[in-house]
Amino acid sequence: MKLRFWGTRGSIATPGPATVRFGGNTSCVELVTNAGQRFIFDCGTGARLLGMHMMAHAPKPIEATILISHTHWDHIQGFPFFAPVFVPGGHITLCGPSGTYNSLPDTLSGQMEYTYFPVKLGDLGARIEYKELPEGENELGGVRILTQRLNHPAVALGFRVEADGVSVMYVCDHEPYWESLWRSDAPPGKLSSILHAGDRRHAEFLQNADVVIHDAQYTPSEYPAKKNWGHSTYSYVTQIAAAANVKRLFLTHHDPTHDDEFLIGLEEQARAIAHAAGSPMRVSCAWEGYEETFEGDGSGRARPDRLGTTVPLDDRPRRILIVDDDEDLRILARKTLAGGSNVILEAASGKEAMQMIQSEKPDLVVLDLLMPAPDGFDVLRWMRKDVQSEAPVLVLTAQGDEDSIRTCFELGATDYLVKPFTAPQLDVRVRSSLARAKL
């Protein structure tokens, strides 16, 4: 399997003398199997160069599968300049995450509206086939592709492509679920020692992969000012990849302010983290134009039963119960989650929540912890043990201590989010929890 980077930059393209080594184009990665199947991860500005290369060298008629992680502009802005979409007879399969408010063709059509671009989406010459991918196991052109939702302000997917005995992953964009990766009462470096269930699930998705291409936009010192923007630090990525027994790690989605000299130093620090963890993993900052061929024995094949398979959310109304004794918080959460066809229910106390859970049977509960007895811990314990409710529970609390988060996950919480939060962050976490529910 052959891998090549056509764009490695995040947020905005940064061409110029200070970005020559690692490149200035936004995200685009090409993967070609031994059988000639071509997969393209994201369509940032690097897609223009890839398209020109394919026009000159790819078999005709041109066929390719484009896997869009999410539709933030830096991941789709190269699509209108991807030359193969203009050629009659070609076939492009365009895949994006399911469960978004706007479909993939609607989003691309907006980008190619006459105000912004001279050619409409419907006027392209190639046959464009659209597919929305749920989280779980998918098959495209005979190739097994595993997907998992990422922690990002927009609905985003990470991809794991398994072919030719090799597993190659593209994970962009993703933010840690919790600032501290490891439990304080367990040795760091093991999957079982990861504190937040979301981070542990992410590590399990990466487990034993031959190649991981992962967003690592920030340094640890930069991250506090950029929290909730949906990106990782190189230290988080390197630690979690080492714990997951990844063999080859490429750090990508480089920040526009990080020039070549800065990225060389970042790369050295990431390698030192891997070495300190006792990991033989090879670590590099991804650079534009780099190409490598990988061969494997299939040992990196993932088990879908461990990842969990979901189905796309249908259009039926979702009943979401918000439990909090703070009326202002309930109002904010209600405004955030009232989009689409959601039915929002509210409870101002744990006792009221218990009554509504039994009578209304909500599809998801957003649960505060700090309330007069019965508090959120009591409600969660009651849900899982007494009434055996399987409805997902997103804990939304001001409690940011380790004991609280450990207790909630031990009691059966689905996710844990600390106040203050952003509206997109809450919306995506709720939608991700619903997508994994047994509906």
N, C-alpha and C positions, 0 to 999 in steps of 0.2 A: 504494500500500500504506500502510495506516494503523497507526501504532505508538502504544501508550499504556502508561505505567507505572502499575501498581497497588500494587506493593511493591518497595522498593529497599534494604531493610535486611538485614543478614546476622546469623546466629547466633540472635538473639532479637528479638522486636518491642520497640520503644522509643518508645511514644507519650508525648507530653508537650510542654510549651512550648518545649523546646530542640530539637525535631526537626520543627517545623511546616513549614519550607521544603522539606526534602528527604524528609520522611515517616518514619513509624515502623513501617510494616508490612514483613514479610519478603517475600522475592522472589516476584514475579508480574508478568509482562509479557504484554500482549495484542497480537497482530498480526492484522490483517484484510486480506485481499487485495481487489483491485478486484472480484473475482467474489463476494465475501462469505464466503469460507472463513476460519474463525476458528482461529488457532493460539494456544495459551496456553503460555508458558514458565514452568514451575514453579508450585507451588500453595502458596506461603507464605500468611501471614495476609491478604495483599492479595487473595487469591482470593475472600474473603467479599464485599468491595465490588464486585469484578468480577461475581460471580454475581448480586448484586442489580441491577446495571446491565443485565445480559443479560436477566434476568427482565422488566425494564420495556421494553427497547428491541430485543432480538434477535428475528429472525424465529422464528415457531413452526412446527413443533416445533424446539426448540433442538438444534443440532449444533455440536460443537467438537472439536478435537484438542488434547489436553494433552500437552506434551513435558516429561517429568520428567528433569532433568539427573542427579539421583541422589536417594536416599531418606533423606538426613539430614533430621532432623525439621523444620528451618526451611524446607525446600523442599517439604514435603508436609502441614504441620500445618493448612493452610487447606482441604484437600480435604473434610473432613467438614462444613465450613460453606459449601461452594460450592453454592448453592441449585439450579442446574439439574440436579444429579444426583438430586434427589428427585422430579423431574417425569416422570410416565409419558409415553411417546411420544418423549422426547428420546434422542439418540444421542451418547455421549461416547466418543471413541477415546483411550485412555490409553496413552501410549508411554513406555518407560523403557529403560535400557541392558541389553543382553544380557550374559551372563557373570557375573551376580551369584549369590551363594549362595542368596538368597531371591527368589522371584518378586515382581513388583510387586503382584499381588493379595494375596499372603501378607503382605507388609509393610503394606499399607493395612489389611488385616483385623486385624492386630495393633494398629494405631493405633485402630481402631474397635471393639475388643473391649469388652464391656459394662463392664469395670472402668474404661475411659477415656471411653466415649462410648455414648449410649443407643440408637443405630441401627447395626445390623450392615451390613457392606459388601453382603452378599447381599440386603438388604431395600430397597435404593435403587430408586427408581421408573424412572429412565432406564436404557436399555440401555447397559452399559459393555462396550466391546471393548478387550482388552488386546493390545498388540504390543510385543515385545522387539526393539530395533533394534541391529543390529551396527554396527561402524564401517564407514564407506564411504557409498555412494550409496543412498538410499531414495526411494520415491515414495509420497506420502500424499495421496489425493484429487486426483491429477493434479498435485501440487506437488512439485518436486524438493527433497529435503532431504538435505544432506550431514552426516555425523556423524563426530566424532573423539573418541577417548578423551582425557580430561584427566588431569593429574597431581594426584591427590587421594587421601586415605586410603580412600575408598570408590570403587567403580567408577562413573565419571561420564562423561557425554557433553557435548560442545559441539555446537551445532546451527547449520547454515547453511541458511537458507530462501531459495530463489530463485524469485521470481514477479514478474510485472508489470515485468520488466526490472530488478528491484532485488534485491540480496543483503543479507539482514539476518541477523546472527549473534548468538547468545546463548551466552556462554561463562562458566559459573558452576558449580562452583568449580575453580580451577586455580592451581597453584603453579609457580614457575620450576623447571626441572630443574637449574639450576646457578646459583650466586650471581653469577658474572660472566657477563654476557650476551655480551660481545664477545671475540673472539680478540685477543691482544696484538700479533699480527703483521699485522693487517689493519685497514683503516679502519672505524670504527664506523658503523652506520647502514645497512649492506647485509645482505641475507639470508645471503650467502656468508660474512660476518664473524661470524656467530653461532657460539659455541664448541660448545655441546652439541647433538647431533643432535635431541634431544627438543624443545629450544627452537626450533631451525630448522624442524622439522616443524610446530610450533605456528604459527609465523609464516607458513608456506606455507598453512596452513589459513585464516588471516585474509586472505591476500593479495587486494588489490583490492576488498575488501568495501565496499559502500556504507555500511553501518551495522554497528558492532560494539558489543555490550553486554557488558562484561567485568568480572568480579570484580576489584576493586582494594581489598581490605579494609584493607591495612596501609600505613603509611609505611615508608620504608627503615630508619628508626631503630627501629621497632616489630618489624620482621620477624625479627631474630635470636632474639628470645625466643619467637616463634611459628612457627619453622621446623618443617616437617613437619606443620603443621596443614592444609595444602592450599589456601592463598590467596596472592594476588599483592600486590605493592606497586603503587602508582599509577605509580611511575617505570618499573618493568619493563613494565607494560602500555602506557604511552604510547610508550616507545622501540620496543617490538616492533611496535606498531600503525603507527607512523610508518614503520618499515622495510618493513612489508607494504603500504604505500600505501593504508591505510584512509582513507576519506573523512570518516566521522563516528564519533566514539568517545564512548560513554557509560560512565563509571566507576560501578560499582554494588556491591551487597553491602556497604553501608557498615557499618563496625564500630559496635557498640552504644555505644561510648564517644565516638564522633565526633559532636558536635552540629553544628547548622547553621553556626555561626561557623567551626568547625574545617574543615568541608567546603568552605566558600567559599575558605579559604586553600589547601586541598589542590587545588581546581580551578584556582586561579591558578598554582600550582607546576607542575601537569601541562601547562597551556597553555604555560608558559615552556619546558618540556622539548621540546614539539612544535615550538615556534618555533626553539629552538636547533638542532634537527635539520633545519631547513629544510623542515618539512612544513606544507602548507596545511590539514591535518586539523583539523576543528572538534572541540573537546574540552569535555565538560561532565560534571559529576556528575549522575547520573540523579536525578530527583525525582518523587515520587508525584503522579500527576495530569497529568503532562506528556504532551501528544499532538502528534504530527507526522505529516504525510503525505509520503511519499517517492515520487519518480518517477525512473526510470532508463532507460538505453539498453541494458542487458544487458552492459555492459563489465565488470561485477563478477562475471560468471559464472565459477565455478570449474571447473577441469579435473579430473574424477574420477581420471584416470590418474596425476595428480601426487599425489593424496591417498592412493591405494591403497585398494582395497576388500577387506574381509575377510568371512568368514562366521562365524555364531555358533559358539562352541565346542560340540562335541557332548559327550556324557557318557563317552566312552571314557577310560580312565586315561591320564594324561600322565606320561611318564618324565622326571623332573627330576634332573639330576646336579649335586650340590653339590661344588665343588672348593675345598678350603681345608686348609692344614696345621694350622689351629687347630681342635682337636676341639670346644671350647666353641662356636665360631662355627657349626660344622656342626650341632651339636645345636640351637642356637637357630633356624637356618634350617630345619632339618628339622621342628621343631615348628610353625613358621610356615606351611610349605608343605604339610603332610601332610593338610590338609583335603580333603574331597571324595574323589575316587578317585585322587589323585595317587600315583604310585609314586616314592619318594625313593631315589636312589642317591647314594653318597658316595665321594669320592676324596680321599686325604690328600696327594697330590703330583701334579705335572704329568705324570710318567711314568705313574702309575696312571690319571690322567684320560684320557690318550691311549689306553690299552688299553681302557678302558670305553667311550669314545666309539665305537671301532671295533666292539666286541663287543655293546654294549647298545643302540646307536643312540638316545640320549636325544632327547626332543622339545625340551629346553631345557637349557642349561648355565649355572649360576651360578658365576662364575669369579673367584677371588682372583688378584691379581697377584704379591704378594710371597711367593714360595715358592722353595725350592732349585731350581736348574736341572733340568729345563726349567721356567721360571716361567710366569706367566699370559700374558705377551706371547708366549712361544714356543708355548704351547698354542693361542692364538687364531690366530697366524700359520699354524700347522700345519693347523688346522681349515679355514681358508678357502683356503689355497693348495695344500696337499699332498693332503688327502683331500676337499677341496671340499664340506665339510659345510655345509648351509644351515640347520642348527638355530640358533635364536636364542641369542645369548650375552648374558647380563646380567652385566657386570663389577661385582663387589661387593668393594670394596677400601678400604684406609685411605689410598691414594694420592689426595690431593686437589689435585695440581698440574696445571697446564695442559698440560704436555708429555705426561703420562700419558694424559689424556683424549683429546687430539688423536691420539696414537698409536693408541689402542684403536679409535677410530672409523675411522681410516684403514685399520686392519687388518680391519675388518668387524664390530665390536661392534654389538649391537642397542641396548643401553642401558648406562648407567654410573651406579652408585650408590655413594656414599661412606659408610663406617662412621663413627660408629654410625648405625643405622637403626631405624625402628620396625617392628613386625611388620605392621601394616596397609600401610605404605608398601612393604615388600618384596613382600607378597602382591599388591598392585595392579600393581606394576611387572612382576612375573612374568606375571600374567594378561594384561596388555596386550601383552607380548612374545609370548606364546603366540597371542593373537588375530590377530597380524599374520604369524604364521609360515605357511609353505607346507606345510600339514598334509595 
